[in-house]
């Protein structure tokens, strides 16, 4: 009861618990994930059986794209589960472990259709996704366009195309607007 109250107050508490009974408690794990922003650390600490529980990983993906990294190998190799993950958070494509899925058109397109604002704001997230797309699919113009529209800083991953000046100007306009928003957000955080 005491541990549950601590986890309700701050899910991060679970990362500092070593008692396996608590680390194998699904309800407590879900409570911790719900009450903390970074689910990856919590899931990493859980028992192997909970790392193999789709409900745990899917709950984590609602908070943190890297939660998939902590999933069991069995879940990483389950195509239906990966599709479900991608539908919740397309950004998790950047941490998919199964190379077969990196060349799966349905998974790649679903991921690109479900990208978050993080891809727009952080080049490292966009580049992680671009890096994980198979070389074969990087030659597909529609896939290249989807990611370039989200973050034009990924252009180096698509050397197979001669992009028009107009396309590049449009992407740079998107990038400039995005950078303006980042600077404005930073300004407000620092000075207000």
TORKOL-4160 file (C-alpha; in steps of 0.2 Angstrom, whole numbers, padded with zeros to 4 digits, m for minus):
192
<pt num="1" X="0000" Y="0000" Z="0000"/>
<pt num="2" X="0014" Y="0012" Z="0004"/>
<pt num="3" X="0024" Y="0008" Z="m0012"/>
<pt num="4" X="0008" Y="0010" Z="m0022"/>
<pt num="5" X="0005" Y="0028" Z="m0014"/>
<pt num="6" X="0023" Y="0032" Z="m0018"/>
<pt num="7" X="0021" Y="0026" Z="m0036"/>
<pt num="8" X="0005" Y="0036" Z="m0038"/>
<pt num="9" X="0014" Y="0052" Z="m0032"/>
<pt num="10" X="0029" Y="0049" Z="m0044"/>
<pt num="11" X="0031" Y="0034" Z="m0056"/>
<pt num="12" X="0050" Y="0036" Z="m0055"/>
<pt num="13" X="0049" Y="0028" Z="m0038"/>
<pt num="14" X="0048" Y="0011" Z="m0046"/>
<pt num="15" X="0065" Y="0013" Z="m0054"/>
<pt num="16" X="0073" Y="0013" Z="m0037"/>
<pt num="17" X="0064" Y="m0003" Z="m0031"/>
<pt num="18" X="0074" Y="m0019" Z="m0031"/>
<pt num="19" X="0060" Y="m0031" Z="m0023"/>
<pt num="20" X="0055" Y="m0043" Z="m0038"/>
<pt num="21" X="0037" Y="m0044" Z="m0031"/>
<pt num="22" X="0035" Y="m0026" Z="m0035"/>
<pt num="23" X="0044" Y="m0027" Z="m0052"/>
<pt num="24" X="0033" Y="m0041" Z="m0057"/>
<pt num="25" X="0017" Y="m0032" Z="m0052"/>
<pt num="26" X="0008" Y="m0027" Z="m0068"/>
<pt num="27" X="m0004" Y="m0015" Z="m0060"/>
<pt num="28" X="0010" Y="m0006" Z="m0051"/>
<pt num="29" X="0020" Y="m0005" Z="m0067"/>
<pt num="30" X="0006" Y="0002" Z="m0077"/>
<pt num="31" X="0003" Y="0015" Z="m0063"/>
<pt num="32" X="0021" Y="0020" Z="m0063"/>
<pt num="33" X="0021" Y="0022" Z="m0082"/>
<pt num="34" X="0005" Y="0033" Z="m0081"/>
<pt num="35" X="0013" Y="0044" Z="m0067"/>
<pt num="36" X="0030" Y="0047" Z="m0075"/>
<pt num="37" X="0035" Y="0055" Z="m0092"/>
<pt num="38" X="0049" Y="0043" Z="m0097"/>
<pt num="39" X="0043" Y="0025" Z="m0097"/>
<pt num="40" X="0059" Y="0017" Z="m0104"/>
<pt num="41" X="0068" Y="0018" Z="m0087"/>
<pt num="42" X="0053" Y="0010" Z="m0078"/>
<pt num="43" X="0050" Y="m0004" Z="m0091"/>
<pt num="44" X="0069" Y="m0008" Z="m0091"/>
<pt num="45" X="0068" Y="m0011" Z="m0073"/>
<pt num="46" X="0053" Y="m0023" Z="m0074"/>
<pt num="47" X="0054" Y="m0042" Z="m0073"/>
<pt num="48" X="0056" Y="m0051" Z="m0090"/>
<pt num="49" X="0038" Y="m0057" Z="m0089"/>
<pt num="50" X="0032" Y="m0039" Z="m0089"/>
<pt num="51" X="0044" Y="m0034" Z="m0103"/>
<pt num="52" X="0035" Y="m0047" Z="m0113"/>
<pt num="53" X="0018" Y="m0040" Z="m0109"/>
<pt num="54" X="0011" Y="m0030" Z="m0124"/>
<pt num="55" X="0000" Y="m0020" Z="m0112"/>
<pt num="56" X="0016" Y="m0013" Z="m0103"/>
<pt num="57" X="0025" Y="m0009" Z="m0119"/>
<pt num="58" X="0010" Y="m0001" Z="m0127"/>
<pt num="59" X="0006" Y="0010" Z="m0112"/>
<pt num="60" X="0025" Y="0015" Z="m0112"/>
<pt num="61" X="0024" Y="0020" Z="m0130"/>
<pt num="62" X="0010" Y="0033" Z="m0126"/>
<pt num="63" X="0023" Y="0042" Z="m0116"/>
<pt num="64" X="0040" Y="0038" Z="m0123"/>
<pt num="65" X="0045" Y="0031" Z="m0140"/>
<pt num="66" X="0060" Y="0022" Z="m0133"/>
<pt num="67" X="0049" Y="0011" Z="m0123"/>
<pt num="68" X="0050" Y="m0002" Z="m0137"/>
<pt num="69" X="0068" Y="m0004" Z="m0134"/>
<pt num="70" X="0065" Y="m0012" Z="m0117"/>
<pt num="71" X="0052" Y="m0025" Z="m0124"/>
<pt num="72" X="0057" Y="m0043" Z="m0125"/>
<pt num="73" X="0064" Y="m0051" Z="m0140"/>
<pt num="74" X="0048" Y="m0061" Z="m0143"/>
<pt num="75" X="0038" Y="m0044" Z="m0145"/>
<pt num="76" X="0052" Y="m0037" Z="m0156"/>
<pt num="77" X="0049" Y="m0051" Z="m0168"/>
<pt num="78" X="0030" Y="m0050" Z="m0168"/>
<pt num="79" X="0024" Y="m0041" Z="m0183"/>
<pt num="80" X="0007" Y="m0038" Z="m0177"/>
<pt num="81" X="0013" Y="m0031" Z="m0161"/>
<pt num="82" X="0025" Y="m0020" Z="m0170"/>
<pt num="83" X="0011" Y="m0013" Z="m0181"/>
<pt num="84" X="0001" Y="m0009" Z="m0166"/>
<pt num="85" X="0016" Y="0000" Z="m0158"/>
<pt num="86" X="0019" Y="0010" Z="m0174"/>
<pt num="87" X="0000" Y="0015" Z="m0174"/>
<pt num="88" X="0002" Y="0022" Z="m0156"/>
<pt num="89" X="0019" Y="0031" Z="m0159"/>
<pt num="90" X="0027" Y="0031" Z="m0176"/>
<pt num="91" X="0043" Y="0038" Z="m0169"/>
<pt num="92" X="0047" Y="0021" Z="m0161"/>
<pt num="93" X="0052" Y="0015" Z="m0179"/>
<pt num="94" X="0069" Y="0022" Z="m0174"/>
<pt num="95" X="0071" Y="0008" Z="m0161"/>
<pt num="96" X="0064" Y="m0007" Z="m0170"/>
<pt num="97" X="0076" Y="m0021" Z="m0168"/>
<pt num="98" X="0070" Y="m0033" Z="m0182"/>
<pt num="99" X="0079" Y="m0030" Z="m0198"/>
<pt num="100" X="0065" Y="m0038" Z="m0208"/>
<pt num="101" X="0052" Y="m0025" Z="m0202"/>
<pt num="102" X="0064" Y="m0011" Z="m0208"/>
<pt num="103" X="0060" Y="m0017" Z="m0225"/>
<pt num="104" X="0042" Y="m0020" Z="m0223"/>
<pt num="105" X="0033" Y="m0007" Z="m0233"/>
<pt num="106" X="0017" Y="m0007" Z="m0222"/>
<pt num="107" X="0026" Y="m0005" Z="m0206"/>
<pt num="108" X="0037" Y="0009" Z="m0213"/>
<pt num="109" X="0022" Y="0018" Z="m0221"/>
<pt num="110" X="0012" Y="0016" Z="m0205"/>
<pt num="111" X="0026" Y="0024" Z="m0195"/>
<pt num="112" X="0028" Y="0038" Z="m0206"/>
<pt num="113" X="0009" Y="0042" Z="m0205"/>
<pt num="114" X="0010" Y="0042" Z="m0186"/>
<pt num="115" X="0025" Y="0053" Z="m0183"/>
<pt num="116" X="0024" Y="0065" Z="m0168"/>
<pt num="117" X="0030" Y="0083" Z="m0166"/>
<pt num="118" X="0046" Y="0076" Z="m0159"/>
<pt num="119" X="0051" Y="0072" Z="m0177"/>
<pt num="120" X="0049" Y="0090" Z="m0182"/>
<pt num="121" X="0058" Y="0097" Z="m0167"/>
<pt num="122" X="0072" Y="0085" Z="m0165"/>
<pt num="123" X="0084" Y="0080" Z="m0179"/>
<pt num="124" X="0090" Y="0065" Z="m0169"/>
<pt num="125" X="0073" Y="0057" Z="m0169"/>
<pt num="126" X="0070" Y="0060" Z="m0187"/>
<pt num="127" X="0088" Y="0054" Z="m0192"/>
<pt num="128" X="0085" Y="0038" Z="m0181"/>
<pt num="129" X="0069" Y="0034" Z="m0191"/>
<pt num="130" X="0078" Y="0038" Z="m0208"/>
<pt num="131" X="0093" Y="0027" Z="m0203"/>
<pt num="132" X="0081" Y="0012" Z="m0199"/>
<pt num="133" X="0072" Y="0012" Z="m0216"/>
<pt num="134" X="0080" Y="m0001" Z="m0227"/>
<pt num="135" X="0091" Y="0005" Z="m0241"/>
<pt num="136" X="0078" Y="m0003" Z="m0253"/>
<pt num="137" X="0063" Y="0007" Z="m0246"/>
<pt num="138" X="0074" Y="0023" Z="m0246"/>
<pt num="139" X="0073" Y="0022" Z="m0265"/>
<pt num="140" X="0054" Y="0024" Z="m0264"/>
<pt num="141" X="0050" Y="0042" Z="m0268"/>
<pt num="142" X="0034" Y="0042" Z="m0258"/>
<pt num="143" X="0043" Y="0036" Z="m0242"/>
<pt num="144" X="0056" Y="0049" Z="m0245"/>
<pt num="145" X="0044" Y="0063" Z="m0247"/>
<pt num="146" X="0034" Y="0058" Z="m0231"/>
<pt num="147" X="0050" Y="0059" Z="m0220"/>
<pt num="148" X="0057" Y="0075" Z="m0229"/>
<pt num="149" X="0040" Y="0084" Z="m0226"/>
<pt num="150" X="0041" Y="0080" Z="m0208"/>
<pt num="151" X="0060" Y="0085" Z="m0206"/>
<pt num="152" X="0070" Y="0090" Z="m0221"/>
<pt num="153" X="0086" Y="0087" Z="m0212"/>
<pt num="154" X="0085" Y="0069" Z="m0217"/>
<pt num="155" X="0088" Y="0073" Z="m0235"/>
<pt num="156" X="0106" Y="0065" Z="m0234"/>
<pt num="157" X="0097" Y="0048" Z="m0232"/>
<pt num="158" X="0089" Y="0049" Z="m0249"/>
<pt num="159" X="0103" Y="0052" Z="m0262"/>
<pt num="160" X="0094" Y="0043" Z="m0275"/>
<pt num="161" X="0083" Y="0057" Z="m0280"/>
<pt num="162" X="0085" Y="0074" Z="m0289"/>
<pt num="163" X="0074" Y="0085" Z="m0279"/>
<pt num="164" X="0067" Y="0100" Z="m0287"/>
<pt num="165" X="0072" Y="0117" Z="m0281"/>
<pt num="166" X="0053" Y="0120" Z="m0277"/>
<pt num="167" X="0053" Y="0105" Z="m0266"/>
<pt num="168" X="0068" Y="0110" Z="m0257"/>
<pt num="169" X="0062" Y="0128" Z="m0254"/>
<pt num="170" X="0046" Y="0120" Z="m0247"/>
<pt num="171" X="0055" Y="0109" Z="m0235"/>
<pt num="172" X="0066" Y="0123" Z="m0230"/>
<pt num="173" X="0051" Y="0134" Z="m0226"/>
<pt num="174" X="0044" Y="0120" Z="m0215"/>
<pt num="175" X="0061" Y="0119" Z="m0207"/>
<pt num="176" X="0063" Y="0137" Z="m0204"/>
<pt num="177" X="0045" Y="0138" Z="m0197"/>
<pt num="178" X="0049" Y="0124" Z="m0185"/>
<pt num="179" X="0066" Y="0132" Z="m0180"/>
<pt num="180" X="0057" Y="0148" Z="m0177"/>
<pt num="181" X="0044" Y="0139" Z="m0166"/>
<pt num="182" X="0059" Y="0130" Z="m0156"/>
<pt num="183" X="0067" Y="0147" Z="m0153"/>
<pt num="184" X="0051" Y="0155" Z="m0148"/>
<pt num="185" X="0047" Y="0141" Z="m0136"/>
<pt num="186" X="0065" Y="0142" Z="m0129"/>
<pt num="187" X="0064" Y="0161" Z="m0127"/>
<pt num="188" X="0047" Y="0159" Z="m0117"/>
<pt num="189" X="0055" Y="0146" Z="m0106"/>
<pt num="190" X="0070" Y="0156" Z="m0102"/>
<pt num="191" X="0064" Y="0173" Z="m0100"/>
<pt num="192" X="0046" Y="0171" Z="m0092"/>
